[in-house]
Amino acid sequence: MTTRRKISADPADGAPSGEKTTLTGSEYVPISGSQVIMPHKHFLQRWTKTGVDMKTAASTTLVAVPSGKVFYPVMVVIRDNTASLAGGTDYDFTGWRQSVDLSGMTTTNTTYRVLYATDNTSYTENAASSNFQITVSTGATAAGTATIDVIGFLA
């Protein structure tokens, strides 16, 4: 019979004597493939910006990087667009993904797109006191907004 144990950051959860309960250095808990559970409970954070104009050529701040920190985006979710994003073929994210085509998001308020960092690609850190932004270069034909979630970490 296999013994099942939950993963917990609380050492009082009753791990058997001698079982390792704390990760150190570069250790991690593998899940599958390249996915891992990171040992720090606040490693990834989410920032949400609602009402982002997806038509007008302009920049909108998604994350204001605090003084003394550097921001590293890992994933962006575009969701709940209030109008079709047809025609929206060029959206740029500061120091990260460029020329993102969202023109296929034509259904409103029920679909979403997930953007990840591209493997083996070097990106520019978002320095302290700077902004991680979406810049609309070629926006949607119809006027509308979207909610954008940014998942990343501060170091």
VEXLUMGU-428132 format. One record per residue: x, y, z of N, C-alpha, C, CB in turn. Coordinates in steps of 0.2 Angstrom, whole numbers, plus 5000, padded with zeros to 4 digits. Glycine has a CB too. Layout:
BEGIN
XYZXYZXYZXYZ;...
//
This chain:
BEGIN
500449945000500050005000500450065000499550005006;500350114996500650174995500450225001500650214988;500950255004500750305009500750375006501250305015;500150415007500150475004500250525009499450485000;500550585008500750635012500650705008501450635015;500350745012500250815009500850855009499650855012;500950895004501550945005501351005009501850964997;501751015014501651075018502251115020501251045024;502151175021502751215023502751215031502651295021;502251185034502251185041502651115044501551185044;503151125047503551065050503151025055504251085052;502651055058502251025063501750975060501951075068;501750965054501150925050501350855051501150945043;501850835055501950765057502350725052501250735058;502850745049503250705045503650655049503750745041;503650595047504050545051504750565053504050475047;504950535058505650555061506150535055505850515067;506650585054507150575049506950595042507350505049;506350605041506150625034506250695033505350605033;506550715027506750785026506150825024507250785020;506050885028505450925027505650995025505050925034;506251005024506451075022506951075016506751115028;506751115011507251115005507751165006506851124999;508351145004508951195005509251204998509451175010;509551264997509951284991509551274985510551234991;509751234980509451234974508951174973509951224968;508751144979508351084979507651104977508351054986;507251054974506551074973506151004973506551104966;505551014972505150954972504850944965504550954977;505050894961504850884954504150864954505350834951;503750884949503050864948503050824942502550924947;503250844936503250814930503650854925502550784927;504050824921504450854916504850914919503950884911;504750974917505151034919504751074924505351074913;504151044927503751084932504051064939503051064931;504051114943504251104950503851144955505051114951;503851114961503551154966504151194969503251114972;504151264970504651304972504551304980504651374969;505151304983505151304991504951364994505851284993;504851424991504651484994503951494993505051544992;503551504998502751504997502551574994502451505004;502951624993502751684990503251694984502851744995;503451644981503951654975503551684969504151584973;503051654967502651684961502051734964502351634957;501951784961501451834963501051844957501651894966;500351874958499951894953499751964953499351844952;499852004948499552074948499052074942500152124946;498452104944497852104939497752184938497252074942;497652194931497452264929496852254925498052294925;496252284927495652284923495552344919495052274928;495152344914495052394909495552424905494852454914;496052374903496552394898496352404891497152334898;496452464889496152484882496552444877496352554881;496252404873496552354868496552384861496252284868;496352444860496252474853496752534853495552494852;496752574857497152634856497952624857496952694861;498252654852499052644853499252684859499352674846;499452654864499652684870499952624875499152714874;500252644880500552604885500152604892501352614887;500052544895499752534901500152504906499052504900;500252524912500652494917500352434920500952544922;500652374920500352314923500652304930500452254918;501352314930501652304937502152364938502052234937;502052404943502552454945503052414950502152514949;503652414947504252384951504452424957504852364946;504452394963504652434969505352454969504452394975;505552504972506252524973506552464977506252594977;507152454974507552404977507452334975507552404985;506952324970506752254968506852254960506052244970;506952194957506952184950506352134949507652154948;505952154943505352114942505552064936504752154940;505352004936505351954931504751924929505851894934;504451934924503751914922503851834919503451954916;503451794921503451724919502851704914503451684925;502251734916501651724912501151784912501351654915;500851794907500351844906499651804904500551904901;499151824907498451804905498051864903498051764910;497751864896497351914894496651884894497551934887;496151914897495451884898494951934898495451844904;494351914897493751954898493752014894493651974905;493952004887493952064883493252084881494252044876;493052144881492352174881492152174873492252234884;492652174869492552174862492952134858492552254859;492852114852493252074848493952104847492952054841;494452064848495152094847495452084840495652064852;494952064835495152064828495452124826494452054823;496052114822496452174820496952194825495952234819;496952164831497452174836498052134835497252164843;498552154831499052104829499752124832499152104821;499852174836500452194838500452224845500852244834;500552184850500552204857501252184860499952174862;501552234864502252224866502252224874502752274863;502652184877502652184884503352204886502452114887;503452254890504152284892504652234893504052334898;505152234889505752184890505652114890506052204897;505052094887504852024887504552004880504252014893;503951984880503651964873503552024869503051924874;503652024862503552074858503152054852504252104855;502752094849502352084843501852024844502852064837;501552024850501051974851500351984847500851974859;500151934844499551944840498951914844499651904833;498451954845497851934849497251934845497851974855;497351944838496751954834496351894834497051964827;496551834836496051784836495551774842496451714836;495651824847495151834852494551874850495551864859;494151834847493551874844492951864848493451844837;492951814853492351804857492451844863492251724859;491951874866491951924871491751884878491551984870;492151904883492051894890492051814892491351914892;492251774887492251704889492851664887491651664886;493351694884493951664882494551704885494051664874;495151664885495751694888496351664884495851684895;496851704884497551684881498051684886497751734875;498451634886499051624891499651634887499051564895;500051684889500751694886501251674891500851774884;501751634888502351614893502951644890502351534893;503451644894504151664891504351604886504651674897;504651624881504851574876505551544878504951614869;505551474878506151444880506851464876506151364878;507351464880508051484877508051554874508251434872;507651604877507651674875507851714881506951694873;508251764879508551814885508051874885509251834883;507851894891507451944891507752004896506751934894;507552064896507852114900507452114906507852184896;507852124912507552134918507152194919508052124924;506652194922506252264924506552284930505452244924;506952344929507352364935506952404940507852414932;507252414946506852444952506552514949507352454957;505952524952505652594950505452604943506052644952;505452544939505252544932504552514932505752514927;504252514926503552484925503552434920503052544923;503252374921503152324916502452344913503052254919;502452354906501852384903501652344897502052454901;501052344895500852324888500852384884500152284889;501052384878501052434873500652414867501752464871;500152444866499752434860500052464854498952454861;500352424849500552454843500052454837501252424841;499852394836499252384831498652354835499452344825;498252394838497652374842497052344838497452424846;496652324842495952294839495652344835495552264845;495252324830494852374826494252404830494552334820;493952364835493352384839493652414845492852324840;493352464848493552484855493352434860493152554856;493752424865493552374870494152374875493452304867;494052334880494552334886494652254887494352374892;495152244891495252174894495552174901495752134889;495552124904495852114910496452074909495352074916;497052094912497652064911497952044918498152114907;498151984918498451954924499151944923498151894927;499651964927500351954926500551914932500752024926;500951854930501251814935501951814934500951734935;502251834940503051844940503251844947503251904936;503951864948504151874954504651934955504551814956;504751954961505152014962505751984966504852064967;506352004964506951984967507352044969507351944963;
//
